[in-house]
Amino acid sequence: MHILLAGPTGQIGSALLAQLLAAGHQVTAATRKIPSHTACQYKHVTWIHYEKLFEDKFLPHSPIDWVISCVASRTGAPLDAKKVDFGLNIELLTFAQKHKLKGFMLLSAICVQKPKLAFQGEKLKFEKCLREADLPFVIVRPTAFFQSLSTQVRRCYDGKVFYLFGNGHLTACKPISPSDLSAFMIGCLNDQTKHYQIHNIGGPGPAITPRDQVKLLESILQRSIKTRSISPKIFDVLRWFLWPFCAVSSRASTAHEYLRIAKYYATESMLVWDSQTNTYNADLTAETGQDTLDAHYRDLIAGFETERNA
């Protein structure tokens, strides 16, 4: 199968690229900027800039079957989200329709279930366009990635405190690895039962909270870890301080949105939202894969040990 992969250099896109090639698929990789090191690593991949892709003169060596879009705004700021999460995806969808491709797969995010942020609104707006298009589609909304739950591992290894919001149980998720998510997405290509569906997907359970992360690290490091609690209200205070400047400063407005994003992730779980009970429900959050956060943490810490002993 010939896949047009948009966003092949990000955390998930790069893992997906490797697995697509390993599975024997032909890949055309579309990106803003072609990275020389990645292009050298994958010599059998056709690399193309988005501008060239959308020109009428673009002719692939063989017909493209599916588009897989992993594109996402880098900042989450309103203008960037409108340009990328909606605008770039619309161009990709137009390309797919124009060339009568077999389908379009979108990597979205599970957080769009409770949209409060600009980028979530843009993602949902495109999801609606995709669902209404005359084209088979698959929408994948993953939970949190291993990388986003690993930002404090080095701190703990170095004996520093682990910061928690509230009591450490405000949020939960079923973290998923790039490898497991990529395998799930590739499996959707030929599985017609997964077409025309939205898949809210997590990694192997159980659901884990930040407080659980501390316990996990304590078990691996074989020592207690100090924690410090921060109230999520700090983001509201900082937003209130910035608000008067937003009308006259784009930097202040962007910073204000970043604080909204930070508050969201500090207080909202990355699990399926049960509209009947108005709660997040771990049991309703489907699981896939076999990679665990425990193994990921152990690999990180083993790397720190190697670095220290070098």
C-alpha positions as CSV (number, residue, x, y, z in Angstrom):
1,M,0.0,0.0,0.0
2,H,1.3,3.5,-0.8
3,I,0.9,5.9,2.1
4,L,1.1,9.7,2.1
5,L,2.4,10.4,5.6
6,A,2.0,14.0,6.7
7,G,4.0,15.0,9.8
8,P,6.7,12.2,9.6
9,T,9.2,13.9,11.9
10,G,7.3,14.2,15.1
11,Q,7.3,11.8,18.0
12,I,4.5,9.6,16.6
13,G,5.1,10.4,12.9
14,S,8.7,9.1,13.0
15,A,7.7,5.9,14.8
16,L,4.9,5.4,12.3
17,L,7.2,6.0,9.4
18,A,9.6,3.3,10.6
19,Q,6.8,0.8,11.2
20,L,5.1,1.5,7.8
21,L,8.4,0.7,6.1
22,A,9.0,-2.4,8.2
23,A,5.5,-3.6,7.2
24,G,6.4,-3.3,3.5
25,H,4.4,-0.2,2.7
26,Q,5.6,2.5,0.2
27,V,5.7,5.9,1.8
28,T,5.7,9.5,0.5
29,A,6.5,11.7,3.5
30,A,5.2,15.3,3.4
31,T,6.7,17.9,5.7
32,R,7.4,21.6,6.2
33,K,11.1,21.0,6.2
34,I,12.9,17.9,5.0
35,P,15.4,16.8,7.8
36,S,18.6,15.7,6.2
37,H,19.5,13.1,8.8
38,T,16.0,11.5,8.6
39,A,16.0,11.6,4.8
40,C,19.4,9.8,4.8
41,Q,18.2,7.2,7.3
42,Y,15.1,6.3,5.1
43,K,16.5,6.4,1.6
44,H,13.5,4.5,0.1
45,V,11.1,7.2,1.2
46,T,10.0,9.9,-1.2
47,W,10.2,13.3,0.7
48,I,8.2,16.3,-0.4
49,H,7.4,19.7,0.8
50,Y,3.7,20.5,1.4
51,E,3.9,23.3,-1.2
52,K,5.0,20.9,-3.9
53,L,2.5,18.3,-2.8
54,F,-0.4,20.6,-3.4
55,E,0.7,21.8,-6.8
56,D,-1.1,20.3,-9.7
57,K,2.2,19.2,-11.2
58,F,2.9,16.6,-8.4
59,L,2.8,13.1,-9.8
60,P,3.7,10.2,-7.5
61,H,5.6,7.3,-9.0
62,S,2.6,5.0,-8.1
63,P,-0.9,5.9,-7.0
64,I,-1.3,6.9,-3.4
65,D,-3.8,4.8,-1.4
66,W,-4.2,6.5,2.0
67,V,-3.3,9.7,3.7
68,I,-2.2,9.4,7.3
69,S,-2.1,12.9,8.9
70,C,0.0,13.3,12.1
71,V,0.2,17.0,11.8
72,A,-0.4,19.2,14.8
73,S,0.3,22.8,15.8
74,R,3.6,23.1,17.6
75,T,2.4,25.7,20.1
76,G,-1.4,25.2,20.4
77,A,-1.8,29.0,20.0
78,P,-5.0,30.0,18.2
79,L,-3.4,31.2,14.9
80,D,-1.0,28.3,14.7
81,A,-3.9,25.8,15.5
82,K,-6.1,27.4,12.8
83,K,-3.2,27.2,10.3
84,V,-2.2,23.6,11.0
85,D,-4.8,21.6,12.9
86,F,-7.5,22.8,10.6
87,G,-5.9,24.5,7.6
88,L,-3.2,22.1,6.6
89,N,-5.5,19.1,7.3
90,I,-8.1,20.6,5.0
91,E,-5.5,20.9,2.2
92,L,-4.6,17.2,2.8
93,L,-8.2,16.2,2.6
94,T,-8.7,18.2,-0.6
95,F,-5.7,16.4,-2.0
96,A,-7.2,13.0,-1.0
97,Q,-10.6,13.8,-2.6
98,K,-9.1,15.3,-5.8
99,H,-7.0,12.1,-6.4
100,K,-9.8,9.8,-5.3
101,L,-7.7,8.1,-2.6
102,K,-9.0,5.0,-0.7
103,G,-9.0,6.7,2.7
104,F,-7.8,9.3,5.2
105,M,-6.5,8.5,8.7
106,L,-6.3,11.4,11.2
107,L,-4.2,11.3,14.4
108,S,-6.2,13.5,16.7
109,A,-6.2,13.7,20.5
110,I,-8.5,12.3,23.3
111,C,-8.7,15.7,24.9
112,V,-11.0,17.0,22.2
113,Q,-13.9,15.2,24.1
114,K,-14.0,18.3,26.4
115,P,-12.9,21.2,24.2
116,K,-11.9,24.3,26.1
117,L,-8.8,25.3,24.1
118,A,-8.3,26.9,20.7
119,F,-6.4,23.9,19.2
120,Q,-9.1,21.5,20.3
121,G,-11.7,23.5,18.5
122,E,-9.7,23.5,15.3
123,K,-9.2,19.7,15.6
124,L,-12.9,19.1,16.1
125,K,-13.7,21.4,13.2
126,F,-11.6,19.3,10.9
127,E,-12.9,16.0,12.3
128,K,-16.4,17.2,11.3
129,C,-15.2,18.0,7.8
130,L,-13.5,14.6,7.5
131,R,-16.6,12.7,8.7
132,E,-18.8,14.5,6.2
133,A,-16.4,13.9,3.3
134,D,-17.2,11.2,0.7
135,L,-14.2,9.2,1.7
136,P,-13.4,6.3,4.1
137,F,-11.9,7.7,7.3
138,V,-10.3,6.6,10.6
139,I,-9.9,9.1,13.5
140,V,-7.5,8.0,16.2
141,R,-7.6,9.9,19.5
142,P,-4.8,8.6,21.7
143,T,-4.4,9.2,25.4
144,A,-1.1,10.6,26.9
145,F,2.2,9.6,25.4
146,F,5.1,8.2,27.5
147,Q,7.2,11.3,26.7
148,S,4.7,13.6,28.3
149,L,4.8,11.6,31.5
150,S,8.6,11.5,31.6
151,T,9.5,15.1,32.1
152,Q,10.3,14.7,35.8
153,V,12.1,11.4,35.7
154,R,15.6,13.0,35.5
155,R,14.7,15.3,38.4
156,C,13.8,12.3,40.6
157,Y,16.9,10.4,39.5
158,D,19.0,13.4,40.6
159,G,17.2,13.4,44.0
160,K,15.0,16.4,43.4
161,V,11.3,16.8,44.2
162,F,8.4,15.6,42.0
163,Y,5.9,18.3,41.5
164,L,2.2,17.4,41.8
165,F,-0.9,19.4,41.1
166,G,-3.3,19.2,44.0
167,N,-3.1,15.8,45.7
168,G,-1.7,14.1,42.7
169,H,-4.9,12.3,41.8
170,L,-6.6,15.1,39.8
171,T,-5.8,13.4,36.5
172,A,-5.3,9.9,35.1
173,C,-4.5,8.3,31.8
174,K,-3.5,5.0,30.2
175,P,-0.2,6.1,28.6
176,I,0.7,4.7,25.2
177,S,4.1,4.3,23.5
178,P,4.7,5.6,20.0
179,S,5.4,2.0,18.9
180,D,2.1,0.6,20.2
181,L,0.1,3.6,18.8
182,S,1.8,3.2,15.4
183,A,0.9,-0.5,15.3
184,F,-2.7,0.2,16.1
185,M,-2.9,2.8,13.3
186,I,-1.4,0.6,10.7
187,G,-3.7,-2.2,11.8
188,C,-6.7,0.1,11.0
189,L,-5.7,0.5,7.3
190,N,-6.9,-2.9,6.1
191,D,-9.5,-3.5,8.9
192,Q,-12.7,-2.2,7.4
193,T,-14.5,-2.7,10.8
194,K,-12.3,0.2,12.0
195,H,-13.2,2.5,9.1
196,Y,-15.7,5.3,9.6
197,Q,-14.9,5.2,13.3
198,I,-13.5,7.4,16.0
199,H,-11.1,5.4,18.2
200,N,-10.3,6.7,21.7
201,I,-7.4,4.6,22.5
202,G,-5.0,4.1,25.4
203,G,-2.0,1.8,26.1
204,P,-2.2,-1.3,28.4
205,G,-3.7,-0.4,31.7
206,P,-4.4,0.2,34.4
207,A,-5.0,4.0,34.4
208,I,-2.2,5.9,36.2
209,T,-2.2,9.2,38.2
210,P,0.8,11.4,38.9
211,R,0.8,10.1,42.4
212,D,1.1,6.6,40.9
213,Q,4.0,7.8,38.8
214,V,5.8,8.7,42.0
215,K,5.2,5.2,43.4
216,L,6.4,3.7,40.2
217,L,9.7,5.7,40.3
218,E,10.2,4.9,44.0
219,S,9.9,1.2,43.2
220,I,12.5,1.5,40.4
221,L,14.9,3.8,42.2
222,Q,14.5,1.9,45.5
223,R,14.2,5.0,47.6
224,S,11.5,7.5,48.6
225,I,10.8,10.6,46.4
226,K,9.9,13.9,47.9
227,T,6.9,15.6,46.4
228,R,5.6,19.1,46.4
229,S,2.0,20.1,45.7
230,I,1.1,23.1,43.5
231,S,-2.4,24.4,43.2
232,P,-3.7,24.5,39.6
233,K,-5.2,27.9,40.5
234,I,-1.7,29.3,40.0
235,F,-2.5,29.3,36.3
236,D,-5.6,31.4,36.8
237,V,-3.7,33.9,38.8
238,L,-1.1,34.3,36.1
239,R,-3.7,34.5,33.4
240,W,-5.5,37.3,35.4
241,F,-2.2,39.2,35.6
242,L,-1.6,38.9,31.8
243,W,-5.2,39.6,30.8
244,P,-4.9,43.5,30.6
245,F,-1.9,43.1,28.2
246,C,-3.5,40.6,25.8
247,A,-5.3,43.3,23.7
248,V,-2.1,45.1,22.9
249,S,0.5,42.3,23.0
250,S,0.5,39.2,20.9
251,R,3.1,37.7,23.1
252,A,0.9,38.2,26.2
253,S,-2.0,36.7,24.3
254,T,0.0,33.7,23.4
255,A,1.3,33.3,26.9
256,H,-2.3,33.6,28.2
257,E,-3.3,30.6,25.9
258,Y,-0.3,28.6,27.1
259,L,-1.5,29.0,30.7
260,R,-5.0,27.8,29.7
261,I,-3.4,24.8,28.1
262,A,-1.3,24.1,31.2
263,K,-4.4,24.4,33.5
264,Y,-6.3,22.0,31.3
265,Y,-3.7,19.3,31.4
266,A,-3.2,19.8,35.1
267,T,-6.9,19.2,35.8
268,E,-8.3,17.0,33.0
269,S,-7.8,13.3,32.6
270,M,-6.8,11.7,29.3
271,L,-9.5,9.0,29.5
272,V,-12.9,8.5,27.8
273,W,-15.4,11.0,29.0
274,D,-18.7,9.3,30.1
275,S,-21.4,11.8,29.3
276,Q,-24.0,9.8,31.3
277,T,-22.1,10.2,34.6
278,N,-20.1,13.3,33.7
279,T,-16.9,11.6,34.7
280,Y,-13.8,10.2,33.1
281,N,-14.0,6.4,32.8
282,A,-11.0,4.2,32.7
283,D,-13.0,1.1,32.0
284,L,-14.5,2.7,28.8
285,T,-11.0,3.6,27.6
286,A,-9.9,0.9,25.1
287,E,-6.4,-0.5,25.5
288,T,-3.9,-1.6,22.9
289,G,-0.2,-2.7,22.8
290,Q,2.2,-4.1,25.4
291,D,4.7,-1.4,26.2
292,T,4.4,-0.2,29.8
293,L,5.4,3.1,31.5
294,D,7.4,1.0,34.0
295,A,9.6,-0.4,31.3
296,H,10.0,3.0,29.7
297,Y,11.1,4.6,33.0
298,R,13.5,1.7,33.6
299,D,15.1,2.4,30.1
300,L,15.4,6.1,30.9
301,I,17.0,5.5,34.2
302,A,19.4,2.9,32.7
303,G,20.4,5.5,30.2
304,F,21.1,8.0,33.1
305,E,23.2,5.3,34.8
306,T,25.2,4.7,31.7
307,E,25.7,8.5,31.2
308,R,26.9,8.9,34.8
309,N,29.4,6.0,34.6
310,A,30.8,7.0,31.2
